[in-house]
Amino acid sequence: MRTTDFSRAPVQARAEAMVVVEHPEGGRSWQGAARSAARSSSGHRWSTGYRLRGGARGVLAWFATTADADAFLAGRPADGARHRRLRAEADGYTNGVWRAEGDVMAHIERFTPVSRELARGTVPPLVADAAGERRAAVRRRRPSGSSRSAGSPGSPGSPGSPVDARAMFVGATRYRGPHSWLVLSREWYPMVAAMRRLPGYVWHGVYWEPPFTLGTLAFFATRDDLLVFARVPAHRRLMRWITRDRRHGTGGYIRLHVADDEPDGGPGRAAA
């Protein structure tokens, strides 16, 4: 369900900004020092490290405010690292035990409009639309040719660097237990495969928090690229599966972060 109140959600959802700091030749010591610096900075909420196939290492850190994030970056040494700061959109998504407005598990009615839909005043499709899923699946099977988004780093299926992304989402679901993870895997792996083939996909990672929470960090070239992923049939099915009751999960959240000059679609238009 859409929300602007993340007071009951995990700390990642309550952060108003996140930063990516990456060094092309950074070893474990550099990564450890960068993460330690983030943790000791004012407003730090949560952070994690990553390593790319080419050997580059980075740190993802969430901060209470954009001012806190900017202050952390301003204090970074000139060590050859690249960085990017993204701001959280005011609107997001919470469910169940993490929903401040009431303990509700449900998916939203319609997807968030992409920029061309906003420009045309087009109503975005329904989340629970079997015919729409079939049409989307047919389009995914067709050769993409040269339809890759302008400015999207890399090619579909080729991971890039989070520091090059202009939009990302952080989200998690609190599952009931290992059995729910097993059922989840039926949709999770096909969904990730589809996401990696999308134009504009950059990189993603997964995190675990005890006892049974699984979270995703996914980076895209643009906000529209991110929103297109939400409409992938496997993602639609997964969202409906986890929100239809409490058999497999009791809470969830999604929060979008975008570059300052990336349009956010205005209030009331959070991600599905």
C-alpha positions as CSV (number, residue, x, y, z in Angstrom):
1,M,0.0,0.0,0.0
2,R,1.2,3.5,-0.8
3,T,2.5,5.7,2.1
4,T,4.6,8.7,3.1
5,D,4.9,7.4,6.7
6,F,7.8,4.9,7.2
7,S,7.8,5.2,11.0
8,R,7.2,1.5,11.5
9,A,9.4,0.3,8.6
10,P,13.0,-0.8,8.9
11,V,15.8,1.9,9.2
12,Q,16.6,1.7,5.4
13,A,13.1,2.9,4.6
14,R,13.3,5.8,7.0
15,A,16.4,7.2,5.4
16,E,15.9,10.3,3.2
17,A,19.1,9.8,1.1
18,M,21.6,7.2,0.1
19,V,25.1,7.4,-1.3
20,V,27.3,5.1,-3.4
21,V,31.1,5.3,-3.0
22,E,33.2,3.1,-5.3
23,H,36.9,2.7,-5.9
24,P,38.0,0.9,-9.1
25,E,41.0,-0.6,-7.3
26,G,39.8,-0.5,-3.7
27,G,40.7,-3.6,-1.7
28,R,39.1,-4.8,1.5
29,S,41.0,-2.3,3.6
30,W,39.7,0.6,1.6
31,Q,36.1,-0.8,1.7
32,G,36.3,-1.3,5.4
33,A,37.6,2.2,6.0
34,A,34.9,3.7,3.8
35,R,32.2,1.8,5.5
36,S,33.5,2.7,8.9
37,A,33.6,6.4,7.9
38,A,29.9,6.1,6.9
39,R,28.9,4.5,10.1
40,S,30.6,7.1,12.2
41,S,29.0,10.0,10.2
42,S,26.1,12.0,11.4
43,G,22.7,10.7,10.4
44,H,24.0,7.2,9.3
45,R,21.2,4.7,9.2
46,W,22.5,1.6,7.4
47,S,25.2,0.5,5.1
48,T,26.6,-2.4,3.2
49,G,29.5,-3.2,0.9
50,Y,29.7,-4.7,-2.6
51,R,32.2,-6.0,-5.1
52,L,31.9,-6.0,-8.9
53,R,33.1,-8.6,-11.2
54,G,35.9,-6.4,-12.4
55,G,37.3,-6.1,-8.9
56,A,36.0,-2.6,-8.0
57,R,34.6,-2.4,-4.5
58,G,32.0,0.0,-3.1
59,V,29.9,1.0,-0.2
60,L,26.2,1.8,-0.1
61,A,25.1,4.0,2.8
62,W,21.7,5.4,3.9
63,F,21.4,8.6,5.8
64,A,18.7,10.4,7.7
65,T,18.7,13.5,5.5
66,T,20.3,14.6,2.2
67,A,22.3,17.1,4.2
68,D,23.8,14.2,6.2
69,A,24.7,12.4,3.0
70,D,26.2,15.5,1.5
71,A,28.3,16.1,4.6
72,F,29.6,12.6,4.5
73,L,30.7,13.0,0.9
74,A,32.2,16.4,1.5
75,G,34.5,14.8,4.1
76,R,35.6,12.0,1.8
77,P,39.4,11.9,1.0
78,A,40.5,12.5,-2.6
79,D,41.5,8.8,-3.0
80,G,40.3,8.2,-6.6
81,A,36.9,6.9,-5.5
82,R,33.7,7.9,-7.4
83,H,30.5,8.7,-5.7
84,R,26.8,9.5,-6.2
85,R,24.1,10.7,-3.9
86,L,20.4,9.9,-4.5
87,R,17.4,11.3,-2.6
88,A,14.4,9.3,-1.4
89,E,11.1,10.0,-2.9
90,A,8.5,11.1,-0.4
91,D,6.1,8.3,-1.4
92,G,6.8,4.6,-1.0
93,Y,5.2,1.4,-0.2
94,T,4.6,-0.5,3.1
95,N,2.6,-3.6,4.1
96,G,1.6,-5.5,7.2
97,V,3.6,-5.0,10.4
98,W,5.6,-2.3,8.7
99,R,2.6,-0.2,7.7
100,A,2.0,2.9,9.9
101,E,-1.5,3.5,8.7
102,G,-2.8,0.0,9.7
103,D,-1.6,-3.6,9.7
104,V,-2.7,-4.3,6.1
105,M,-1.2,-6.7,3.5
106,A,-2.3,-5.7,0.0
107,H,-0.9,-4.6,-3.3
108,I,-1.8,-1.3,-4.9
109,E,-4.4,-1.1,-7.6
110,R,-2.3,0.4,-10.5
111,F,1.3,0.7,-11.3
112,T,3.1,4.0,-10.9
113,P,3.0,5.9,-14.2
114,V,6.2,6.3,-16.3
115,S,7.1,9.7,-17.7
116,R,5.4,9.3,-21.0
117,E,2.1,8.2,-19.3
118,L,2.3,11.3,-17.1
119,A,2.9,13.5,-20.2
120,R,-0.1,12.0,-22.0
121,G,-2.3,11.7,-19.0
122,T,-2.6,8.0,-19.5
123,V,-3.8,5.8,-16.7
124,P,-1.2,3.1,-15.9
125,P,-2.2,-0.5,-16.1
126,L,-3.7,-2.6,-13.3
127,V,-1.4,-4.7,-11.2
128,A,-3.8,-7.6,-11.2
129,D,-4.3,-7.7,-15.0
130,A,-3.9,-11.2,-16.5
131,A,-4.3,-10.0,-20.1
132,G,-1.7,-7.3,-19.5
133,E,0.7,-9.9,-18.1
134,R,0.3,-12.0,-21.2
135,R,1.0,-9.0,-23.5
136,A,4.0,-8.1,-21.5
137,A,5.3,-11.6,-21.6
138,V,5.0,-11.7,-25.4
139,R,6.8,-8.4,-25.7
140,R,9.7,-9.7,-23.6
141,R,10.1,-12.8,-25.8
142,R,10.4,-10.6,-29.0
143,P,13.9,-9.6,-30.1
144,S,14.7,-6.2,-28.6
145,G,16.7,-5.0,-31.6
146,S,18.1,-1.5,-30.9
147,S,15.4,-0.5,-28.4
148,R,17.8,-0.1,-25.5
149,S,17.1,3.2,-23.6
150,A,19.4,6.0,-24.5
151,G,22.0,6.5,-21.9
152,S,21.5,3.2,-20.3
153,P,24.9,1.8,-19.1
154,G,25.9,-1.6,-20.4
155,S,23.7,-3.9,-22.4
156,P,20.8,-6.0,-21.2
157,G,22.1,-8.8,-19.0
158,S,25.5,-7.1,-18.4
159,P,25.7,-5.7,-14.9
160,G,27.2,-2.2,-14.5
161,S,28.2,-0.1,-11.5
162,P,25.7,1.3,-8.9
163,V,27.6,4.6,-9.0
164,D,26.4,5.1,-12.6
165,A,22.7,4.6,-11.8
166,R,20.3,7.5,-11.5
167,A,17.5,5.5,-9.7
168,M,17.4,2.6,-7.3
169,F,15.0,0.9,-4.9
170,V,15.6,-0.6,-1.5
171,G,12.9,-3.0,-0.3
172,A,12.4,-6.0,1.9
173,T,9.8,-8.6,2.9
174,R,9.5,-10.3,6.3
175,Y,8.8,-14.0,5.5
176,R,7.3,-16.6,7.8
177,G,10.2,-19.0,7.5
178,P,12.3,-21.3,5.2
179,H,9.2,-22.8,3.6
180,S,8.2,-19.4,2.4
181,W,11.7,-18.9,0.9
182,L,11.4,-22.2,-0.9
183,V,8.0,-21.2,-2.5
184,L,9.5,-17.7,-3.2
185,S,12.4,-19.3,-5.2
186,R,9.9,-20.4,-7.9
187,E,9.3,-16.9,-8.9
188,W,12.4,-15.2,-7.6
189,Y,15.0,-16.6,-10.0
190,P,12.9,-16.1,-13.2
191,M,12.1,-12.6,-12.1
192,V,15.8,-11.8,-11.6
193,A,16.6,-13.2,-15.0
194,A,14.0,-11.0,-16.6
195,M,15.2,-8.0,-14.7
196,R,18.8,-8.5,-15.9
197,R,17.6,-8.5,-19.5
198,L,15.8,-5.2,-19.2
199,P,17.2,-2.0,-20.8
200,G,18.5,0.2,-18.1
201,Y,19.3,-2.5,-15.6
202,V,22.5,-1.7,-13.8
203,W,23.1,-3.9,-10.7
204,H,21.3,-5.5,-7.8
205,G,22.2,-7.1,-4.5
206,V,20.3,-9.0,-1.8
207,Y,20.6,-8.7,2.0
208,W,19.3,-10.8,4.9
209,E,18.2,-9.7,8.3
210,P,17.3,-12.3,11.1
211,P,15.3,-14.2,11.3
212,F,13.6,-14.4,7.9
213,T,13.7,-10.9,6.2
214,L,15.1,-10.8,2.7
215,G,15.8,-7.4,1.1
216,T,16.8,-6.2,-2.4
217,L,18.9,-3.3,-3.6
218,A,18.4,-2.7,-7.3
219,F,19.9,0.1,-9.5
220,F,18.7,1.3,-12.9
221,A,19.9,3.9,-15.4
222,T,16.7,6.0,-15.0
223,R,13.5,6.1,-12.9
224,D,11.5,5.0,-15.9
225,D,13.7,2.0,-16.3
226,L,13.1,1.1,-12.7
227,L,9.3,1.4,-13.0
228,V,9.3,-0.8,-16.1
229,F,10.7,-3.6,-14.0
230,A,7.7,-3.4,-11.7
231,R,5.5,-4.5,-14.6
232,V,7.5,-7.6,-15.5
233,P,5.0,-10.5,-15.2
234,A,7.1,-12.4,-12.7
235,H,7.3,-9.3,-10.4
236,R,3.5,-8.8,-10.7
237,R,2.9,-12.4,-9.6
238,L,5.4,-12.3,-6.7
239,M,3.8,-9.1,-5.3
240,R,0.3,-10.5,-5.5
241,W,1.5,-13.8,-4.0
242,I,3.1,-12.2,-0.9
243,T,0.3,-9.7,-0.2
244,R,-2.8,-11.9,-0.7
245,D,-2.6,-13.2,2.9
246,R,-0.2,-13.8,5.8
247,R,0.7,-17.4,5.0
248,H,4.1,-16.6,3.6
249,G,4.9,-13.0,4.9
250,T,3.8,-10.4,7.4
251,G,5.4,-7.2,6.2
252,G,7.1,-5.5,3.4
253,Y,8.4,-2.1,2.1
254,I,9.8,-0.4,-1.0
255,R,11.5,3.0,-1.2
256,L,12.7,4.7,-4.3
257,H,15.8,6.9,-4.5
258,V,16.6,9.1,-7.5
259,A,19.1,11.7,-8.7
260,D,18.1,15.3,-7.9
261,D,17.3,16.1,-11.5
262,E,15.4,12.9,-12.1
263,P,11.6,13.5,-12.1
264,D,9.8,11.7,-9.4
265,G,6.2,11.9,-10.7
266,G,4.9,14.0,-7.8
267,P,3.0,12.9,-4.7
268,G,0.8,9.8,-4.6
269,R,2.8,8.0,-7.3
270,A,5.1,5.6,-5.4
271,A,6.4,2.3,-6.8
272,A,4.3,-0.8,-7.0
